[in-house]
Amino acid sequence: MKHYQAERLFEMTMKLGEGPLWDVQEQALYWVDIPEGRVWRHDPGEGSHSTVALGRSVGMCALAREGGLVVALEDSIELVHQGERTVLAGGVEPDKPGNRFNDGKCDPAGRLLVGTMGTDGTPGAGSLYSLTKGGPLRHLLGSVTVSNGIGFSPDNKHLYYVDTPSGHLWRFEYDLDSGDISGRVALIDYTQEQGNFDGLCVDSEGMIWVAHWDGYQVSRWDPGTGKKIGQVEVPAPLVTSCCFGGRDLDTLYITTARGWDEEQIARYPLSGALFALRPGVSGMEMARFG
């Protein structure tokens, strides 16, 4: 098994950094700070970063083909573009006021797949949905507790999915034409791993990289064997997600959370920082909504 070490990218701290994505057109990195309701942007070429406040907690963001970002707020999905906001789906799960949107990702056909979770951790309170441009929100999967990492195999025939407390990374057959999922399989059992699986990404070789919440690492897995083949050490316990970026898509960016335990923060002062490394493999371009 290969071992890697992540380094802090620059000096900043997030309460709950999540959902990093790379825009190949802008050559910039985006991510969110969930409880702060902020979307961040980092331009490595200029060495600068900026932020936009959305006024409510934000679970994830995705690139839009028409420009701008699609963001999942507490109970709505919006397009944010050139200072304007358009609601794409609103009033989601009105019968579950304690729920909010969490992680999500676009498929190559332009659909947004995004899940919900109960903020109090109620088992089975969440769901997984898909949204197409101009269409209604479609329910894909129920009885989810903490909807988290989403990724697609390079041939787009499989969807990888994490419901964090389940202890498994799930694989579904994925129909890119219809957006249907079927044939759920428990691909990886992580109950013996340190921490719980959170966000994920897939590299160009088809290997899965997964962030470990309360696990100080990002791990690399072979979906063909279900075996762990790599481990990135992160000097922060609450590792939330990862994505590939950079000009050659060969930099792995990693988000973390600050946490609320002052003793833990004192022991791990880099908690909540953004980290990066070059693991010797490249990723795939992020799909866009629309």
C-alpha positions as CSV (number, residue, x, y, z in Angstrom):
1,M,0.0,0.0,0.0
2,K,1.3,3.4,-0.9
3,H,1.5,6.2,1.7
4,Y,1.3,9.9,1.0
5,Q,1.5,13.1,3.1
6,A,-0.8,16.1,2.5
7,E,0.4,19.7,3.1
8,R,-1.5,22.7,4.0
9,L,-2.2,24.8,0.9
10,F,-2.4,28.2,2.6
11,E,-3.3,29.8,5.9
12,M,-7.0,29.8,6.4
13,T,-9.6,28.0,8.6
14,M,-13.1,26.7,7.8
15,K,-15.7,25.5,10.3
16,L,-16.8,22.7,8.0
17,G,-15.1,22.8,4.6
18,E,-16.7,20.5,2.0
19,G,-17.3,19.6,-1.6
20,P,-14.2,20.8,-3.4
21,L,-14.3,20.9,-7.2
22,W,-12.0,22.1,-9.9
23,D,-13.0,24.3,-12.8
24,V,-10.8,23.5,-15.8
25,Q,-12.0,26.6,-17.7
26,E,-11.1,29.0,-14.9
27,Q,-8.3,26.9,-13.5
28,A,-9.7,27.6,-10.1
29,L,-10.8,25.5,-7.1
30,Y,-14.2,26.0,-5.4
31,W,-15.5,24.6,-2.1
32,V,-18.1,25.4,0.6
33,D,-18.0,26.1,4.3
34,I,-21.4,24.5,5.3
35,P,-22.4,26.3,8.5
36,E,-21.0,29.6,7.4
37,G,-23.0,29.5,4.2
38,R,-20.1,30.4,2.1
39,V,-18.7,29.3,-1.3
40,W,-14.9,29.8,-1.6
41,R,-12.8,30.2,-4.7
42,H,-9.0,29.7,-4.9
43,D,-6.9,30.7,-8.0
44,P,-3.5,29.0,-7.7
45,G,-2.1,31.0,-10.6
46,E,-2.7,34.3,-8.9
47,G,-2.3,32.8,-5.4
48,S,-5.6,34.5,-4.4
49,H,-8.9,33.4,-2.9
50,S,-12.3,34.9,-2.4
51,T,-15.7,34.1,-1.0
52,V,-19.4,34.6,-1.5
53,A,-21.9,34.5,1.4
54,L,-25.2,32.9,0.6
55,G,-27.0,33.7,3.9
56,R,-27.9,30.1,4.7
57,S,-26.0,26.9,5.2
58,V,-24.8,25.4,1.9
59,G,-24.2,21.6,1.5
60,M,-22.4,21.6,-1.9
61,C,-21.7,23.5,-5.1
62,A,-21.4,22.3,-8.8
63,L,-20.4,24.0,-12.0
64,A,-23.2,25.0,-14.4
65,R,-22.7,24.8,-18.2
66,E,-24.3,28.2,-18.7
67,G,-21.9,29.7,-16.2
68,G,-22.0,30.2,-12.5
69,L,-22.6,27.7,-9.8
70,V,-25.4,25.4,-8.7
71,V,-25.6,25.4,-4.9
72,A,-27.7,23.2,-2.5
73,L,-28.9,25.2,0.4
74,E,-30.9,23.9,3.4
75,D,-34.1,23.1,1.5
76,S,-33.5,24.5,-2.0
77,I,-31.2,24.2,-5.0
78,E,-30.2,27.5,-6.7
79,L,-28.2,28.8,-9.6
80,V,-25.8,31.6,-8.6
81,H,-24.6,33.5,-11.6
82,Q,-23.3,37.1,-12.0
83,G,-24.7,38.2,-8.7
84,E,-28.2,36.8,-9.4
85,R,-29.9,33.7,-7.8
86,T,-32.4,31.5,-9.5
87,V,-34.3,28.8,-7.6
88,L,-34.1,25.5,-9.5
89,A,-35.9,23.4,-6.8
90,G,-37.4,24.8,-3.6
91,G,-39.3,23.7,-0.5
92,V,-37.7,20.3,-0.6
93,E,-38.9,17.8,2.1
94,P,-41.4,20.2,3.8
95,D,-42.5,17.4,6.0
96,K,-39.0,17.1,7.4
97,P,-38.0,20.6,8.6
98,G,-34.9,19.2,10.4
99,N,-33.4,18.0,7.1
100,R,-30.9,19.8,4.9
101,F,-29.1,19.1,1.7
102,N,-25.6,17.7,2.0
103,D,-23.1,16.4,-0.6
104,G,-23.7,16.2,-4.3
105,K,-22.2,15.9,-7.8
106,C,-23.1,16.1,-11.5
107,D,-23.1,13.2,-13.9
108,P,-21.7,13.6,-17.4
109,A,-25.2,14.0,-18.8
110,G,-25.7,17.2,-16.8
111,R,-27.8,15.9,-13.9
112,L,-27.2,16.9,-10.4
113,L,-27.2,14.1,-7.8
114,V,-27.6,15.4,-4.3
115,G,-28.7,14.0,-1.0
116,T,-30.3,15.1,2.3
117,M,-29.7,14.3,5.9
118,G,-31.3,15.0,9.3
119,T,-29.4,17.6,11.1
120,D,-30.0,15.7,14.3
121,G,-28.8,12.4,12.8
122,T,-32.2,10.7,12.7
123,P,-31.6,7.3,11.1
124,G,-33.1,7.0,7.6
125,A,-34.4,10.6,7.5
126,G,-32.5,11.5,4.3
127,S,-32.8,10.7,0.6
128,L,-30.8,10.8,-2.6
129,Y,-32.3,12.9,-5.5
130,S,-31.4,13.9,-9.0
131,L,-32.2,17.1,-10.9
132,T,-32.1,17.9,-14.6
133,K,-32.2,21.4,-16.1
134,G,-35.8,22.5,-16.3
135,G,-37.1,19.3,-14.7
136,P,-38.5,18.4,-11.3
137,L,-36.5,16.9,-8.4
138,R,-36.5,13.1,-8.8
139,H,-36.3,10.8,-5.8
140,L,-33.7,8.0,-6.3
141,L,-33.2,6.5,-2.9
142,G,-34.7,6.7,0.6
143,S,-33.9,5.6,4.1
144,V,-30.6,7.4,4.0
145,T,-29.1,8.8,7.2
146,V,-26.2,11.0,6.2
147,S,-26.0,11.3,2.4
148,N,-22.4,11.9,1.5
149,G,-19.8,11.0,-1.1
150,I,-20.9,10.5,-4.8
151,G,-18.7,9.5,-7.7
152,F,-18.9,7.8,-11.1
153,S,-16.7,5.2,-12.7
154,P,-14.7,6.4,-15.8
155,D,-17.1,4.5,-18.1
156,N,-20.1,6.0,-16.3
157,K,-21.6,2.5,-15.7
158,H,-21.4,2.7,-11.9
159,L,-22.3,5.1,-9.2
160,Y,-20.4,5.1,-6.0
161,Y,-22.2,6.4,-2.9
162,V,-21.6,6.8,0.8
163,D,-24.3,6.9,3.5
164,T,-21.8,7.6,6.3
165,P,-23.3,5.7,9.3
166,S,-24.0,2.6,7.1
167,G,-20.4,1.4,7.3
168,H,-20.3,0.7,3.6
169,L,-19.4,2.4,0.3
170,W,-22.2,1.3,-2.1
171,R,-22.0,0.7,-5.8
172,F,-25.0,1.0,-8.1
173,E,-25.5,0.2,-11.8
174,Y,-26.0,3.6,-13.4
175,D,-27.9,4.3,-16.6
176,L,-26.5,7.5,-17.9
177,D,-29.3,7.9,-20.5
178,S,-32.1,7.6,-18.0
179,G,-30.4,8.4,-14.7
180,D,-31.8,5.2,-13.1
181,I,-29.9,3.4,-10.4
182,S,-30.1,-0.3,-9.7
183,G,-28.3,-3.4,-8.4
184,R,-27.1,-2.0,-5.1
185,V,-23.9,-3.7,-3.8
186,A,-21.9,-3.1,-0.6
187,L,-18.5,-2.6,-2.4
188,I,-16.4,-1.6,0.6
189,D,-16.9,-2.4,4.3
190,Y,-15.1,0.4,6.3
191,T,-16.3,-0.6,9.8
192,Q,-12.7,-1.6,10.6
193,E,-11.2,1.6,9.2
194,Q,-10.3,4.6,11.3
195,G,-13.2,7.1,11.2
196,N,-16.1,7.1,8.8
197,F,-16.3,7.6,5.1
198,D,-17.3,11.1,3.9
199,G,-16.8,12.7,0.5
200,L,-15.0,11.0,-2.4
201,C,-13.7,11.3,-5.9
202,V,-12.6,8.9,-8.7
203,D,-9.3,9.1,-10.6
204,S,-8.6,8.4,-14.2
205,E,-7.6,4.9,-13.4
206,G,-11.0,4.2,-11.8
207,M,-9.7,4.1,-8.3
208,I,-11.8,5.7,-5.5
209,W,-10.3,8.3,-3.1
210,V,-12.4,8.7,0.1
211,A,-12.1,11.2,3.0
212,H,-12.3,9.8,6.5
213,W,-14.2,11.9,9.0
214,D,-12.5,11.5,12.3
215,G,-9.9,9.4,10.6
216,Y,-7.0,11.8,9.7
217,Q,-6.7,10.5,6.1
218,V,-7.9,10.1,2.6
219,S,-7.7,6.5,1.4
220,R,-7.5,5.0,-2.1
221,W,-9.5,1.9,-3.0
222,D,-9.6,-0.5,-5.9
223,P,-13.3,-1.1,-6.8
224,G,-12.3,-4.2,-8.7
225,T,-11.0,-5.9,-5.5
226,G,-12.5,-3.8,-2.7
227,K,-9.0,-3.4,-1.3
228,K,-7.3,-0.4,0.1
229,I,-4.3,0.5,-1.9
230,G,-3.2,3.9,-0.7
231,Q,-3.4,6.2,2.3
232,V,-2.9,10.0,2.5
233,E,-1.9,11.2,6.0
234,V,-3.7,14.5,6.9
235,P,-2.7,16.5,10.0
236,A,-6.3,17.1,10.9
237,P,-8.9,14.5,12.2
238,L,-12.0,15.7,10.5
239,V,-11.3,15.1,6.8
240,T,-14.4,15.8,4.7
241,S,-13.8,15.5,1.0
242,C,-11.3,15.6,-1.9
243,C,-11.0,16.3,-5.7
244,F,-8.4,16.4,-8.4
245,G,-7.4,19.7,-9.9
246,G,-4.5,21.7,-11.3
247,R,-3.6,22.3,-14.9
248,D,-3.0,18.5,-15.4
249,L,-5.6,17.4,-12.9
250,D,-2.8,15.8,-10.9
251,T,-3.2,17.6,-7.6
252,L,-5.4,16.1,-5.0
253,Y,-7.2,18.9,-2.9
254,I,-8.5,17.9,0.5
255,T,-11.0,19.8,2.7
256,T,-11.3,19.5,6.5
257,A,-13.4,20.7,9.3
258,R,-12.4,22.8,12.3
259,G,-14.6,20.9,14.7
260,W,-16.1,22.1,18.0
261,D,-13.8,20.3,20.5
262,E,-11.4,22.9,21.8
263,E,-9.0,20.3,23.2
264,Q,-8.9,18.6,19.8
265,I,-8.4,21.9,18.0
266,A,-5.4,22.7,20.3
267,R,-3.9,19.3,19.5
268,Y,-4.5,19.7,15.7
269,P,-4.3,23.4,14.9
270,L,-4.4,22.8,11.2
271,S,-8.0,21.5,11.5
272,G,-10.2,23.3,9.1
273,A,-7.5,24.0,6.6
274,L,-7.3,23.1,2.9
275,F,-4.6,20.6,2.0
276,A,-3.0,19.3,-1.3
277,L,-0.6,16.8,-2.7
278,R,0.5,15.3,-6.0
279,P,-0.1,11.5,-5.7
280,G,1.3,10.5,-9.1
281,V,-2.1,9.9,-10.7
282,S,-4.6,12.3,-12.3
283,G,-8.3,12.8,-12.0
284,M,-11.2,13.5,-14.4
285,E,-12.8,16.7,-15.4
286,M,-15.8,17.7,-13.3
287,A,-19.1,17.4,-15.0
288,R,-21.4,20.4,-15.2
289,F,-25.1,20.9,-14.6
290,G,-27.4,21.6,-17.5
